[in-house]
Amino acid sequence: MGMRYLKFENKDEAEQRSRELWEDRLGAPKKEEDITEFLYSFEVSESEVGGSYLLVDDEGALLTNEEKEALDSEDTYLDWKIEYQPEAMVPD
């Protein structure tokens, strides 16, 4: 299964959810000395609007059923990226 994408309306929600999912996987709160703190990568809009995306690269076993049903396709994510991260889309 390829990458799937979970959209959040606020810029900090994908980061926060990734951190929560990491702690769910650990089964305990993250310790201060732990290096890893996120289960999934995430992208954030460059503007004040546009929200954020969680980049789900596995089966999403820890996601809620509602989150699994809301996963977007790569095309939807790329459309968002073009609109809300135009600097990232410019080739070097």
N, C-alpha and C positions, 0 to 999 in steps of 0.2 A: 504494500500500500504506500502511496506517495504522500507527500506533505499535504496537510489540510490546515485550514485557517479559521480561527475563531475571533470574530470582531467584537470589540468593546467600544462603547460610546465615549468613554472618558480616556484621556491620555495615560493615566496611571493604572487603569484597571487590568490590562494584560500583564504588566509587571507584578502587580499585587497577586493576581490569580496564579501566575507561575510560581511565585514564592509559596503560596498556600499549598499548591499541588506538590511542591518539593517536600514540605513538612508532612503532608499526608503520606507520601512515599516513605519518608524516614520513620513515620510513626511517632514522632516526637518533635518538639520545637528545635530549630536549627541552633547549634551551639555557636558561640562567638568565634571560636577558632576554626569552624568549618569553612572551607573555601567555597564550595558550591552552595548557592542559595536559590537557584531557579531550576525548575524541571524542564521548561521549554524556553526557547528564544522568543523574543517579542520585538515588534516594530511599533514606533510611535510617530504620529503625525508631526510634520515639521511646523505646522500652523497651530493656532489655538483650537481649531475645529478638526474633525476627522477621526478622533479617537485613537485606538490602537488595535493591534492584531497579535494574537498568540499563535505561534507557528508550531503546529502539532505534527511531530515527525514519527509518531508511533500509532498504536491502536486507540490511544486516548482512554485507556482503561480507568483512569482516575477522574475523568470528566463526568459530570452529571449527564443523565439522559437528555436533558434540555440542551446542554452545551453540545453534545454529540449531534443532535438534530439541527443545531444552528451552524455547524461547520460549513464554511464557504469553500467554493472551488478556487483553483489557482487563478482562473481568469478574473473572478471577482476581486481577489486579493491584489492582482497586478493592476487592475483598474484603479483600486484605492491607492496603490503605491504611486502610480503616475500622477494622480490628483493631489495626494497629500505628502508625498516625499519626492518632489520633482528633482531636488538636488541629487538624490541617490540614484536617479535614473539617467543622469547625464554621464556618458562614457568619458573616461579619462583621456 
